[in-house]
Amino acid sequence: MIQGPVRLSRAEAITVRKHRGRGRARAEVHGLGRPGEYRDISLQEPLEGVSSTLARLDERPLRAELRAESVMEGILITGEVEVEASVRCARCLREFSSDLSVELCELFVAPGHEAPGEDPYRVRGTEIGLEPMLRDAVTLSLPLRPLCKPDCKGLCARCGTDLNQGACGCVDEETDPRWADLDAVREMLRERSG
């Protein structure tokens, strides 16, 4: 007899707990034996220390709606994670807030199913550690070159004035000597036309 996926009641939903002193979110996955059985995970947990050169997570907890499904190789985690990040513009360095949404699909490999040369997330006993997976996914989703707006003018290379606020007083007087002949031709054309 073929059975469809088993949906467990809210009382049986995966419990997510924070280990004392370690700050690592773990999910209990006991009871997910046969492939196709699944449970839902709702998570609101701060994820500390996630940053890139121009972005870092806010102190607010991330929000995750995940599903843990038993498959032949282990436990498949799918779902969506939403976080708020403080970001600096790559051109003008103005700080602004950005909402990020990350789609997840990660396999936690059961013992005996590891492929040689891989470093997968692992099922350990009746638990899976969610924090490394969440940290990896969120870090990879942080923007590498964020812009406060698509047409950001950036900073003046000489005085550092924010060119979005207005022009600076810098004058570009230096002329590259390699362009001197072309400058002479330009002046000659101006004289003839005008």
C-alpha positions as CSV (number, residue, x, y, z in Angstrom):
1,M,0.0,0.0,0.0
2,I,1.5,3.4,-1.1
3,Q,1.1,6.2,1.5
4,G,1.6,9.9,0.8
5,P,3.6,12.2,3.0
6,V,2.8,12.1,6.7
7,R,1.9,15.5,8.1
8,L,2.4,15.6,11.8
9,S,0.3,17.7,14.2
10,R,1.4,21.0,15.6
11,A,2.2,19.3,18.9
12,E,4.6,17.0,17.1
13,A,6.2,19.8,15.1
14,I,10.0,19.9,15.3
15,T,11.2,21.6,18.4
16,V,14.1,24.1,17.9
17,R,16.2,24.8,20.9
18,K,19.2,26.7,21.7
19,H,22.0,24.8,23.4
20,R,23.2,26.3,26.7
21,G,26.2,28.5,26.1
22,R,26.7,27.5,22.5
23,G,24.0,29.6,20.9
24,R,23.4,27.0,18.2
25,A,19.9,26.3,16.9
26,R,19.3,22.6,16.7
27,A,16.2,20.7,15.6
28,E,15.0,17.3,16.9
29,V,14.3,15.0,14.0
30,H,13.4,11.8,15.8
31,G,10.3,10.2,14.3
32,L,11.2,11.1,10.7
33,G,12.0,7.5,9.7
34,R,10.4,6.7,6.3
35,P,11.2,8.8,3.2
36,G,8.4,11.2,2.6
37,E,7.6,12.0,6.3
38,Y,8.1,15.6,7.1
39,R,7.7,18.2,9.8
40,D,7.6,22.0,9.7
41,I,10.0,24.3,11.6
42,S,9.3,27.9,12.5
43,L,12.3,29.7,13.8
44,Q,13.0,33.2,15.1
45,E,16.6,33.3,16.2
46,P,19.4,35.9,16.2
47,L,22.3,34.9,14.0
48,E,25.4,36.7,15.4
49,G,28.6,37.6,13.6
50,V,27.3,37.3,10.0
51,S,28.8,40.0,7.9
52,S,30.7,40.9,4.7
53,T,32.8,44.0,3.9
54,L,29.8,46.3,3.3
55,A,26.9,44.4,5.0
56,R,26.1,42.9,8.4
57,L,22.9,41.4,9.9
58,D,20.9,43.5,12.2
59,E,20.4,42.4,15.8
60,R,16.8,41.4,15.1
61,P,16.2,37.7,14.9
62,L,15.9,36.1,11.5
63,R,12.6,34.5,10.6
64,A,12.6,31.1,9.0
65,E,9.8,28.8,7.8
66,L,11.4,25.5,7.0
67,R,10.4,21.9,6.3
68,A,12.4,18.9,7.3
69,E,11.6,15.9,5.1
70,S,13.0,12.4,5.5
71,V,14.7,11.2,2.3
72,M,16.9,8.1,1.6
73,E,20.2,10.0,2.2
74,G,19.1,11.8,5.3
75,I,17.0,14.9,6.1
76,L,16.2,17.5,3.4
77,I,15.6,21.0,4.7
78,T,13.7,23.4,2.4
79,G,12.1,26.8,3.0
80,E,12.6,30.5,3.3
81,V,14.7,32.7,5.6
82,E,14.1,36.4,6.0
83,V,16.6,38.7,7.6
84,E,17.3,42.5,7.9
85,A,20.8,43.7,7.1
86,S,22.6,47.0,7.6
87,V,24.3,47.8,4.4
88,R,26.8,50.5,3.2
89,C,26.6,51.8,-0.3
90,A,29.7,50.7,-2.3
91,R,29.9,54.2,-3.9
92,C,29.0,56.8,-1.2
93,L,29.3,54.7,1.9
94,R,25.9,55.8,3.2
95,E,24.3,53.2,5.5
96,F,20.9,51.9,4.8
97,S,18.7,48.9,5.7
98,S,17.9,46.1,3.4
99,D,15.5,43.1,3.7
100,L,16.9,39.8,2.4
101,S,15.0,36.7,1.6
102,V,16.9,33.4,1.1
103,E,15.4,30.2,-0.4
104,L,16.9,27.1,1.2
105,C,17.3,23.5,0.0
106,E,20.0,21.7,1.9
107,L,20.6,18.0,2.6
108,F,21.7,16.8,6.1
109,V,23.4,13.5,5.3
110,A,22.7,10.5,7.5
111,P,25.6,8.4,8.6
112,G,26.8,6.0,5.9
113,H,25.6,8.2,3.0
114,E,28.6,10.6,2.8
115,A,30.3,10.9,-0.6
116,P,34.1,10.9,-0.6
117,G,35.6,14.4,-0.8
118,E,32.5,16.2,0.4
119,D,31.9,18.1,3.6
120,P,28.1,17.9,4.0
121,Y,25.8,19.0,6.8
122,R,25.3,15.9,9.0
123,V,22.5,14.3,11.0
124,R,23.9,13.7,14.5
125,G,21.9,11.2,16.5
126,T,18.3,12.6,16.5
127,E,19.3,16.2,15.9
128,I,20.5,18.5,13.1
129,G,22.4,21.7,13.7
130,L,20.6,24.5,11.8
131,E,23.0,27.3,12.6
132,P,25.8,26.4,10.2
133,M,23.4,26.0,7.3
134,L,21.6,29.3,8.1
135,R,24.9,31.1,8.5
136,D,26.2,29.8,5.2
137,A,23.0,30.6,3.3
138,V,22.6,34.1,4.7
139,T,26.3,35.1,4.4
140,L,26.2,34.1,0.7
141,S,23.1,36.2,0.1
142,L,24.6,39.4,1.5
143,P,25.2,41.9,-1.4
144,L,28.9,42.2,-2.4
145,R,28.5,45.7,-4.0
146,P,25.3,47.2,-2.6
147,L,24.1,50.6,-3.9
148,C,21.8,53.0,-2.0
149,K,20.2,53.8,-5.4
150,P,21.0,52.7,-8.9
151,D,22.3,56.1,-10.0
152,C,24.4,56.8,-6.9
153,K,27.2,59.3,-7.9
154,G,29.5,58.2,-5.1
155,L,32.3,60.3,-3.5
156,C,34.7,62.8,-5.0
157,A,38.1,61.0,-5.4
158,R,39.9,64.1,-4.3
159,C,38.0,65.7,-1.4
160,G,35.6,62.9,-0.4
161,T,32.4,65.0,-0.9
162,D,29.2,63.0,-1.4
163,L,28.4,63.9,-5.0
164,N,24.7,62.9,-4.4
165,Q,24.5,66.1,-2.1
166,G,25.9,68.3,-4.9
167,A,29.0,69.1,-6.8
168,C,32.3,69.7,-5.0
169,G,34.7,72.6,-5.6
170,C,37.5,70.4,-7.0
171,V,38.9,71.3,-10.4
172,D,40.6,68.8,-12.6
173,E,43.6,70.9,-13.9
174,E,46.1,68.2,-14.6
175,T,46.3,67.0,-18.1
176,D,47.9,63.8,-19.1
177,P,50.9,64.7,-21.4
178,R,50.0,61.8,-23.7
179,W,46.8,63.7,-24.7
180,A,48.6,67.0,-25.4
181,D,48.6,66.5,-29.2
182,L,44.8,65.8,-29.1
183,D,44.3,68.9,-27.0
184,A,46.1,70.9,-29.6
185,V,43.9,69.5,-32.4
186,R,40.8,70.4,-30.3
187,E,42.0,74.0,-29.9
188,M,42.7,74.3,-33.6
189,L,39.2,73.0,-34.4
190,R,37.6,75.5,-32.0
191,E,39.5,78.4,-33.6
192,R,38.3,77.4,-37.1
193,S,34.7,76.9,-36.1
194,G,34.4,79.9,-34.0
